[in-house]
Amino acid sequence: MIYEKIARRVARFTIVIALFCALLCLYATRLSSIIHAIKANMPAVIYGNVLNDALIDNLPAGCCVEVPCLVDGRGVRPTRVGKLPPQLAALMRTNVNVQELTVEAVLTGKHEHVYHAAMLDPHTAAELDAGRICEMVDALLEAHQPYLPPAFFA
């Protein structure tokens, strides 16, 4: 019985390590291709997460957007996308709203915005009722207390 438990844990640990190594290789390959494109001035296109600085018209300025970026000897330059189809922008804004509330919580120290953000998150709201969302946020805040502003717990 005890050997089976140990074997299961070792198997799970091995899977986690394998996934970590695969991700590390993927990111190392991606990073090395970016560095190569810059140093060798060989143009490449990547998809990067950048601030929306007039890149997508119908998403808020300053939110994080993923757009094609040209990489060459001049560095990484995001590509202007323009206006998205309205239904796609509307779907993305639901996530931007959650992110904005989370940032507001950190900047103001008002942890109630974390609860609001979790309740507005489309996936969370589809899975949990308001009471369970609050329990989840309580548990997450407690678990991450060392990494959060002290004002959250004043």
Long-range contacts (C-beta under 8 A, 24 or more apart in sequence): 34-71, 34-76, 37-71, 37-72, 38-71, 38-72, 38-73, 38-75, 38-76, 39-73, 40-73, 41-72, 41-73, 42-72, 43-70, 43-71, 43-72, 44-70, 44-71, 44-72, 45-69, 45-70, 45-71, 46-71, 46-76, 48-76, 48-78, 50-78, 53-78, 54-80, 55-79, 55-80, 55-81, 56-81, 56-82, 56-83, 56-84, 56-89, 57-82, 57-83, 57-84, 58-83, 58-84, 58-86, 58-89, 59-84, 59-89, 59-92, 59-93, 59-96, 60-93, 60-96, 60-100, 63-96, 63-99, 63-100, 64-99, 94-120, 94-122, 95-121, 95-122, 105-152, 106-148, 106-149, 109-149, 109-151, 109-152, 109-154, 111-141, 111-152, 111-153, 114-141
